[in-house]
């Protein structure tokens, strides 16, 4: 088992999380990737919010390798859920065109 995370490590994790959240927010404001792609944007947001927060909240217990494996699996799951949610935000292209009320 590894010892508890130190306060410097927790501070570094929190600073990195805030940095990546700012970058993601700026990608939306200034229209660069991933701000232009909702699936990747929500996947990145879910990863950046879930992973450091879980690591910080779980720092009060003894950490072992099984914890890090579970954390990685859950982070992947949350990222995939964010990607799926982002891909559902925009309507898909319709295979038909409307012209004067008729479907052609």
ABEGO torsion letter per residue (X at the ends): XBBBBBAAAAAAAAAAAAAAAAAAAAAAAAGBOAAABAAAAAAAAAAAAAAAAAAAAAAABBBBAAAAAAAAAAAAAAAAAAAAAAAAABBBBBABBBBGGBBX
